[in-house]
Amino acid sequence: MSEANKTIFRRFVDEVINRGDLGAVDELLAPSYHQHDPLIPGLPGGREGAKQLFALLHAGFPDLSVTLEDLVAEGERVAARSRWRGTHRGEFLSIRPTDQVIDFENLELVHIRQGQILKHWGLSRISSILQHLGSAQPT
């Protein structure tokens, strides 16, 4: 089960995050999916919120890519350490493009059941990067 769950998480990273295939969200996230620590407050929960989040990220960072550095699984839980990179070429959360490269590490834990991601917890430094982008905005 652990190896199968790692494969599901890898697919999510590859298809949804790296390729921007929002249609894969419905296949890979459970209907009752819950994001415990929303990256962007105010987005709806569940699959719809995930689709909106990744659409916003890809609009702001069209070359967004995630590299899995470490991936560990036990039973229904998968833990990952990943590196997120992208160039701020589109508007993101009302911040005009700065052409700055973001590069941050993310730690996350997902609960996978019956082939779908049921819950997600994450820690990242995205808030400090967003502050930097906002302060670097041309006037």
N, C-alpha and C positions, 0 to 999 in steps of 0.2 A: 504494500500500500504506500509506503514512504516514497519509493521511486516513482510510482505513478503520480503521486501528488506533486513531486518536484517537476515532473513533465508538464503537468497542468499549469503550474506557476510559470515555468519557462515559456510555455505557449502564450500566457497572458502578457508577459513582458515583450515577447517578440511580436505578437500579432497586434495587440492593442496599443502598447506604448511605442514600440519601435516602428511599426508599420502604419499606425493610426487607423487600424481596422476596427471601427466602433461597433460593427455588426457582430464581432466576436464576443463582445461584452455579454450579450444574451446567452451565449453558449457557455462561457467560462465563469460567469458570476451567477450564483443561485438567485432565484426570484426573491428570497428574503435577505439578500446580501446587506451587510451592515459595515459601514466605514466608521471605526471608533474614534478617529482623530482626523476630521476633515481638513484637507490642505487649504481649501478655500471655504470659509464660513459663508453660509447663506445658500449654498447649492442644495438641491433636494437630496434626499438619501437614496440608497439603493442603486440599482442599475442605471437609472436616469441620471442621477448625480455623477456617477462614474463616467458616463458618456459625456456629460457637459464638462467635467473636469479635463478629460483628455482632449476634447475638442478645443478648449481654451488653451491648454498647454501647446497643442500642435499649431494653433493659430499664432501664438506668440513666439514659439521656438520650432519652426518648421523642420529643422534638422535634429530634433530631440532624439537622443538615443540613450538607452540604459544598458549597462554591462553588468552582468551578475558576477560579483567577485567571490562570494561564498554563498552556498546554498546547503542547508541542513534540514533534514526532515525526520520526524518521529511520529508515526501514526498519522493522525489527521492534521498535524501542525507542520508548517514549513517556515523556516526562518531564513532571511536573505540579507546580505550586505551588498549593496549595489552602488554603482557610480552613474550619476545622471549628468549628461552634457547636452548643451544646445546653444544656439546663437539667437539672441533676442532680435528677431527681424520683423516681428509683427506686434501689434498692440496686445498687451497682456495686463488685465486688471487695471485698465485706464492708463497704463504706462506706455508711452510711445516707444517705438523701436530705438534701441541704443546701439545695436550691433555688438553688444558685449556678450562674451561667452560665459555661460553659467557652467559650473562644474562643482557638484556636491555629492557627498556620500549619503546614502539612505539606509536605514535599518528598518526591517519590517517583519511582521509575523502574520501569517495567514492561517485560517482554519478552513480546511477543504473537506467536504463530505460529498460522497456520491458523485465525484468527478467535477464539482463546482466549488468555487471559492465562496465560502459562507460569511466569513468575517475577516477584517483587515485592521491591523494596528501598525502604526509607523512612526518613526522618528527621523526627521531630516533637518537640514539647515536652510531650507528654502526661504524661510521668513527673513533671514539676514540677507540673502541674495536679492529678494524682492526689494528690501529697503535700499540696498546698494543700487539696483536698477533705477529706482525712483529718484534717488539723489543724483544720479548721473544723467538724468534726462536733460536734453538740450532745452534752452529757454527760447 
